[in-house]
Amino acid sequence: MKYCSKCGQAAQTGMVMCASCGNRSFSDHSQNPNPGVNARSEQSSEPYLEQTIVPSGWLELPVTPWRRYAARLLDLTVFGLLGFFIIGFILYSIAPYTADQFFAIFDAPAGIFLDTIMTTFIGSLLTGAIIGVSGLSLGKFIFGVIVTDSNGMRIGISNGIQRDLSVFLRGLGLGIPIIGLITMIVAFNRLKKTNYASWDEEKNYRVWSRPTGFSQYILNTIGILLLILATALVQMLARL
């Protein structure tokens, strides 16, 4: 068993950073500066943490909320647009008149709000499925974020969809602009305070980040450019 040389928190095998204080220096039990401060596993307050396998080259702390938000925004834009293309292709292939009626809804005065909600919902479904089977998505790969279960394994397609629908509800406020802003602020403050989002803590999911460095800065820049291009494409299509 290893212990953080700064705060005495126990660390699972393979951990490169203390989950409590972020310190990178560890010592064995006999050198533990705070032997009375035992690990979460010994206190059994969060025993699942002891089973966590750290993915090689990824860190759980510090949390990277802005990179996670940018990754989600890119995913929702790209996969939401892709989802609408798929729906349009299927509807116009089997029922063109129904397709015209369906897409005419978005030309109504409140169509832009419905469009935002639908795009966010569809994007969440596709993103969740992809994360479930791979741990990554387009946005998460670029901005350096990966999602696993407490054992460092993929969470599965069903759990991935459920997780992203939970984010859609509690993190994005159903995609409704004002409500979404409030829920995002609440989720952001909770993440900064506890290091965990509620939808991940409830299911014992772990969110890892690629270490910050020159290559990640380059990827962040590419991701921002892709987000701008995707947003411009959505606006262009909306005018057609």
Helices and strands as residue ranges (DSSP letters): E 2-4, E 10-11, E 26-27, G 29-31, H 40-43, G 47-51, H 65-94, H 96-104, G 105-107, H 111-134, H 138-143, E 145-148, H 157-166, I 167-171, G 173-175, H 177-194, H 198-201, E 206-209, H 214-239
